[in-house]
Structure formats: structure tokens, C-alpha cells
Amino acid sequence: MDKAEADRHDKMLELAERLGEVLLKAVPSLTEVQAEEAGIYMAKHRELFAKAFRGSPDVLATLQEEGEQEPA
């Protein structure tokens, strides 16, 4: 992993941590593990979530389709 890639990964993890903290505060019934996993998922797919928040919620269907293709 080169430095630029490592920096991107670190920024993704930082975003995931912040998202997890916000989710825990907003949804107290979440466990820390659930909030962490949701934060990581959202951070990994931040570009799609950003598009959805900017008024294109249909882009999130891409994530649902990916989830349906993964083996259970």
C-alpha cells in the first residue's frame, strides 16, 4: 500500500468512526459493533451516500443490488 492509498484508508476509518459516534447518539438502541459496522459501510460508500443526500436517492439502489448478489 503506497502512502496516498494509506492516507485515503486512514481518512475512511476516521469518517467511519465519526459516523458510528453519530449513529450511536441518534439511535441509542444500536450496539457499538452495529454502529461501527454501519459507519464503516457508509464511509466505504461515501460517494453514493453523498449523491443520495444531494437529491438522488435512487443511487442507493446500487447498494441494495450488490447486497442481493452476495451469498448468505
N, C-alpha and C positions, 0 to 999 in steps of 0.2 A: 504494500500500500504506500503510495507516494504521499508527500506532505499535504498537497491540495486535497487529496481524497480523505486523508486522516482528518483534516480540518472540517471538511463537509460532514463527515461522520460525527465528529465532536459536536458540531452545531446542531445536527439532527437529534443527538442524545440530549442536548441542553433544551431544545424545544420540547422534546418528549417529556422531560422532567417537569417543565413548566405546565404543559398541558395536563399531565397527571395530577399536579397540585390543584389546578383549577377545577378539574373534574371531581376530585375528592371533596372540594369545598362545595361545589354545586350539587353533587349527588352524594350525600353522606352515607347512603346505603352501599356504595361501592367499597370493595376491599382495596387495600393498597395495591395488590397484584393486579386487579382488574383495571384500576386507574392507570397503572404503569403500562399495561399491555395496550390499553386504548390510546394512551399518549404516544407510545411508540408507533402504533398503526397510523395514527393521524399524522405524525411527523414524517413517516416514510412516504406518505401520500399527500404531503402538504400542497403540492401544486394543484391536485384535483380538488382538495378542500378549498383552496383559495379561489379557484374558478367558481365553485359552488356558492361560496359566500359573496362573490361578486355578481350573482344573479343568474348563474347557470347550474341549478341544482341537478339537472339531468346528467351531468358528467359523473355523478356518483354511481350511476347505474353500471359504469365500467367496473367499479369495485365489487358490486354485487355479482356481476357475471364471473369475475375472477374467483370469487368465493365459491360459486356453484361448481366450478370446474375442479376445485381441489378435492382430493379424496378425503372421505370422512374418517 
